[in-house]
Amino acid sequence: MGFAGSATKNCNWCTTMVVTGQMEGGRGVNMDSGGRGISTTMLLTELDRFLNLALTTSDKRSHGGRRDAISEGEEQTTAETALFLLRNLPPARPAALAFLAHTLSRQVSSHMRGYSAGDNSRSTEIVDEGLSGQLEGLLGDLLESTPGVWGPLVSQWAVEQLGRWSVEWANTVVGRGDATLEEVVAGWLSCSPARTLASLTVVCVAHDPDTAVAALLDASAASGPALDWLVAHVGCSFPATVISRVLALGLRSFASCHGRPPEHQLASVNKILSHLADRHLPDIRRSLHAILLRTFNGASDPETKASVPFLLCLAVTSRSRAVLAALTSGLDTLLMPGDRLAALANQVGWWVPKYFTTHAQLQEMVVHLVLDTGGSAAPSLLHLLLQGAAPTPKLPVAVASAVNNILQGVVGEICMVTYMRRNAGSSRIHIPFLVGLRGGGLDGSDVGMAVGGKAISPVAGLVEETLASPGSQAVIGHLKQLITLVVVQQGPATATTTLGHLLHCRTQDGTVGLQEILSAVITALMIYHVFQHTPDSPLSTAIAGALQPQTGSSTILTSLISLETMLCRGRKERLHIHPSLTEAILTNIPLLAELINNLALGTAAVQVLCQLPLKRPIPVGHTLGLSHAIIFYFFSSLHESNVTKKICNIGRCQRVLSQLAHSSLALNLIIRLLVEGVFRPECAHLFGAQEKAQIDLKEVPGEMLIKANRQFNSWVKVPQSHTSIFHMGIIGNGRTAPHHQQNIPLSSDIVRLHTQLLLNTLSICCASQANGEGASTVALLLVELISPDIMFNGFPWPEEYIKFTFERDLAIKKTFEDYPIAWSLLEFVATHRAALSYCSVLVRALTAALTAYWNTCPLSTAKQAPEALHATRYLLEVMVTAQFLPGPLGVLPQMVDALAPFELVCILQDVWLYMRDHTPSPDRWLELPSGHHQRTSEPPMGPCYTERIKRIIQSNVATLGHLMSFMVNAEQ
């Protein structure tokens, strides 16, 4: 009879007030309802009916004890009367709300019992939803019309009822005690009365946030965790307001406790925040950071001092990765510069006795917080720790020491977990902090991070910033250990990605530190490769990824510089990583060969190649591709205007080519590319070729030498073999039009420099083979390129220079005039003596052509034709150098400047006669132990070869008399 007595008392007082008309201001009939015109008689009638129905209902409930003892019609009539009085009679509102609360409580009880029993009947639900709908419609209209009057009343009443129901049915709403907050919210919203009051609460917060939220939090504090679902539900509509109020209430409760804070209060706050985190994470982050920033505003009240311990305990007890990420992300920018860390350090002495037992407990809590932090917050947190580990003027040494201890604790904990898990047989270990450092998501997925459409690693940025800051040596060890753990624990894919990003790091003064980190990562990859027996080297894969063209020229350049530095350091200091690093780079030679063709990357790529042992056997495809690329770089370097840079680049080419030339296949290819290159239109002017010089080479419009040569990557053309190419006429549409590119004339000094660089390169390459194969290849190539046909190219010299080869001889002479480099190459071959035998056709053609020239020359002295005289002297010097002309004939080059044309004809005819009788075949030379060749001993030279020469000396005794002794001694 408690409810009947209360209702009767309240309604009797209402009757007296209505009959006597003694209403207070603001409590008159029909105020704030909009339903004017209702008479006092109607009000009394409705009030009397409500009292009778309420008493009757109460009696039936007390006697029957069951809901079905009350007819649905009676309950509906009573509820409608209560709603009428609630709207039109202000003094009756408490009684009406009390009745409606009891009615709704019965409906909630019926719903929960039906849910527990598995009753799927909807008859009762229809009645419940009808009353709930009427109540929501009525109170909603009243709140919209006069929120200042109805807001506080409805919000207070609604949250009180929901709090009472939540406590009473806490273990029934979902059916189990370990349900998530989302499941609890869904369970209560499936109940019509609870859903109605929750909606009314949201409306109240919308109209009067301060009053409604205060009532909500008061009810939450009174009901405990059971009402967290309502706070979370309202927070979805007003996240900023609810989140800030929930955190403020939690902080107030935390600060007022003594000793260990109550875990259920932290759990309630965490549940609410976790429920809101999916859609309102930025609001949570702002509210958490606002609490943290309170610490630095100079206030000394207990709540301000307890802010950081509250956030620490909240983060440690949170089961939501999102909430933890909201708290920890951006801490590096929030707490730096160091004066804020110093301010926190000053408060530790107050925290430890009150909220933490010892300093060790506080450090352990921070370590576990770091390990549980994942996603993008992990790099942010590590950045803060690395900044705090290095002492600065604003950061005391004690703080840096404490941060170093935390980093050591993090590394130690990861190592311990790794050791235990590995012994237990587990392979990959999920540590959120390591996952976040590799760029993974909060759930451990490899979502990565992207900037400008390109994947990046958080570690790379940390390395760059750490190495760039002064005094970073103290934290390089921690960073190196953590990156190594990331590589070891997160699998080969993460390892290769991390190494690739580290190679891309741009550092200035921190090169040594970067090399230490790279060495540690490579060591981890080597260990992983050995123990996992993976078919492909992770190190090789990582280097290949770092050298991919799509990563950008500047990024690749940084990677090449890092690789070269590591190779140099590894070779000098004999580091254990050097063999593995070398093998990994050797497998990526095709990528390096492609980079050589890039003007911005060619030098860096060649510098890396200079550090590699290319003498060892490498795949044929790698050899061919690299040879083409280096020759391209060689000729490109000759176009360089800076002489010093030009010489340095050529020196690098020589170093690489000398190693490649240890392979006979590579040597033949290198020599062919070099010799062919000097006759190419785009390069011939570098060696003094005439502007209109032209030679019958395969022309490829719009392509450089390297692109044309790469058509033959799969085989190497060997001179005078089945792979040789001779120019035997016109095929198809004929020769393509030559390129008419205007080249700037070079000075004679530059031309001589280019010639000397070319000859040095050929000499270095030929020296790689001890059998003189290189020089012979050069000789055969000259014949192939300069001689226009393949007939009469043997060793013997005919009885007389053959008349039907006269046109060919003139073409050969014209080639030597247009391409001065041909003389230099012929002289290079002559220094190897026996190799010049393979150029016998060229020597023979030049001799015949010059003899014909001087035979028809109308000039009185040879000096009047300097070009022909120079060619004659050069030819004789070549023949003497190669020992084609032994003994007394060796003085012929000294005589030509003082002779007349007819005398030169006599000398050249005697030379021809000697060459006819002494065929210059390679078997006439013996190889000495030194590697040089010496012509075999022959009988003294007969007078038929020297008679006319002696007469010419006698006729020019004033200038040539000193040479007669050579002729006399030859006959003895």
Buried (B, 14 or more C-beta within 10 A) or exposed (E): EEBBEBBBEBBEEBBEBBEEEEBEEEBBBBBBBEEEEBEEEEBBEBBEBBBEBBBBBBBBBEEEEEBEEBEBEEBBBBBBBBBBBBBBBBBBBBBBBBBBBBBBBBBBBBBBBBBEEEEEEEEBBEBBBBBBEBBBEBBBBBBEEBBEBBBBBBBBBBBBBBBBBBBBBBEBBBEEEEBEBBBBBBBBBEBBBBBBBBBBBBBBBBBBBEBBBBBBBBBBBBBBBBBBBBBBBBBBBBBBBBBBBBBBBBBBBBBEEEEEBEEEBBBBBBBBBBBBBEEBBEBBBEBBBEBBEBBBEEEEEEBBBBBBBBBBBBBBEBEBBBBBBBBBBBBBEBBBEBEBBBEBBEBBEBBBEBBBEEBEEBBBBBBBBBBBBBBBBBBBBBBBBBBBBBBBEEBBEEBBEBBBBBBBBBBEBBEEBBEEBEEEEEEEBBBBBBBBBBBBBBEBEBBBBEEEEEEBBBBBBBBBBBBBBEEBBEBBBBBBBBBBBBBBBBBBEBBBBBBBBBBBBBBEEBBBBBBBBBBBBBBBBBEBBEEEEEEEBBBBBBBBBBBEEEBEEEBBBBBBBBBBBBBBBBEEEEBEBBEBBBBBBBBBBBBBBBBBBBEEBBBBBBBBBBBBEBEEEBEBEBBBBBBBBBBBBBBBBBEBEEEEEBEBBBBBBBBBBBBBBBBBBBBBBBBBBBBBBBBBBBBBBBBBBEEEBBBBBEBEEEEBBBEBBBEBBEEBBBBBEEEBEBBEEEEEEEBEEBEEEEEEEBEEEBBBBBBEBBBEBBBBBBEBBEEBBBBBBBBBBBBBBBBBBBEBBEBEBEEEBBEEBBEBBBBBBBBBBBBBBBBBBBBBBBBBBBBBBBBBBBBBBBBBBBBBBBEEBEEEBBEEBEEBBEBBBBBBBBBBBBBBBBBBBBBBBBBBBBBBBEBBBBBBBBBBBBBBEBBBBBEBBEBEEEEBBEBEEEEEBEEEBBEBBBEBBEEBEEEBEEBBEBBEEBEE
